[in-house]
């Protein structure tokens, strides 16, 4: 495994903890819908993630504007793919719609998809 993957996991621990915490608070305490809670939590995590991954994970010199655009495109695509797949997978695996399990599964899938997108699309010029 590459060093960038381990740095990505470290940065991801910070932004995932923040994003998932927001997601669960909004869903369980503020009565947000599944998609409103997951989207809000992941949006907050994305802002943290961009900074950490640009500076720490990939140590990128890519132009800020183009990398921000690519970063958010990647984040949105990964969000819809991961949480849509996880919602259906939770229904199949648990024989009912289990949104909390779908959120956890979605967070894992999102992490893997997002790493690939950032490494090979967003910060590709400065991969280490």
C-alpha positions in Angstrom: 0.0 0.0 0.0 1.2 3.5 -0.8 2.1 6.1 1.9 -0.5 8.4 0.4 -3.2 5.8 1.3 -2.2 5.8 4.9 -2.1 9.6 5.0 -5.5 9.6 3.3 -6.8 7.3 6.1 -5.4 9.6 8.8 -6.9 12.7 7.1 -10.1 10.7 6.6 -10.3 9.8 10.2 -10.6 13.5 11.0 -13.1 14.5 8.3 -15.1 11.3 8.7 -15.5 11.7 12.4 -16.7 15.2 11.9 -19.0 14.3 8.9 -20.5 11.2 10.5 -21.0 13.0 13.8 -23.0 15.7 12.0 -24.9 13.1 10.0 -26.0 11.1 13.1 -26.9 14.2 15.1 -29.0 15.6 12.3 -30.7 12.3 11.6 -31.3 11.1 15.1 -31.7 14.3 17.1 -32.8 16.9 14.5 -35.1 14.6 12.6 -33.4 15.2 9.2 -34.2 12.7 6.4 -31.7 10.1 5.4 -30.5 12.0 2.4 -30.5 15.5 4.1 -28.5 14.1 7.0 -26.0 12.2 4.9 -25.6 15.1 2.4 -25.1 17.7 5.2 -22.5 15.5 7.1 -20.6 14.7 3.9 -20.6 18.4 2.8 -19.0 19.4 6.1 -16.5 16.6 5.8 -15.7 17.6 2.2 -14.5 21.0 3.3 -12.2 19.5 5.9 -11.1 16.8 3.5 -10.1 19.2 0.7 -7.7 21.1 3.0 -6.2 18.0 4.6 -5.8 16.0 1.4 -4.4 18.9 -0.6 -1.8 19.8 2.1 -1.1 16.6 4.0 -2.2 13.5 2.0 -1.1 14.3 -1.6 1.0 17.4 -0.9 -0.4 18.8 -4.1 0.7 21.7 -6.2 -2.2 21.4 -8.5 -3.9 24.8 -9.3 -6.4 25.5 -6.5 -9.4 26.4 -8.7 -9.2 23.3 -10.9 -8.5 21.0 -7.9 -11.4 22.4 -5.9 -13.7 21.8 -8.9 -12.5 18.3 -9.4 -12.6 17.6 -5.7 -16.2 18.6 -5.4 -17.3 16.8 -8.5 -15.5 13.7 -7.2 -17.1 14.1 -3.8 -20.6 14.5 -5.2 -20.3 11.5 -7.5 -18.9 9.4 -4.7 -21.7 10.5 -2.4 -24.5 9.5 -4.7 -22.9 6.2 -5.7 -21.9 5.1 -2.2 -25.0 6.0 -0.3 -27.4 4.8 -3.1 -25.6 1.5 -3.2 -25.4 1.2 0.6 -29.1 1.9 1.0 -30.0 -0.9 -1.4 -27.4 -3.2 0.1 -28.7 -2.7 3.6 -32.2 -3.6 2.4 -30.9 -6.8 0.8 -28.6 -7.8 3.7 -30.9 -7.0 6.6 -34.2 -7.7 4.9 -35.5 -4.3 5.7 -34.6 -0.7 5.2 -32.0 -0.1 7.9 -30.8 3.4 7.5 -28.3 3.4 10.3 -26.5 0.4 8.7 -26.8 2.0 5.3 -25.1 5.1 6.6 -22.2 3.1 8.0 -21.8 1.0 4.9 -22.1 4.1 2.8 -19.3 5.8 4.7 -17.0 2.9 4.1 -17.8 2.7 0.4 -17.5 6.5 0.0 -14.0 6.4 1.6 -12.8 3.9 -1.0 -14.3 5.6 -4.0 -13.2 9.0 -2.8 -9.6 7.9 -2.4 -9.5 6.6 -5.9 -11.0 9.7 -7.3 -8.7 12.0 -5.4 -5.6 10.1 -6.2 -6.2 9.6 -9.9 -8.4 12.6 -10.8 -8.2 15.5 -8.3 -4.5 15.5 -7.2 -3.0 13.4 -9.9 -0.2 15.8 -10.8 1.4 15.5 -7.3 0.8 11.9 -6.2 3.4 10.5 -3.9 
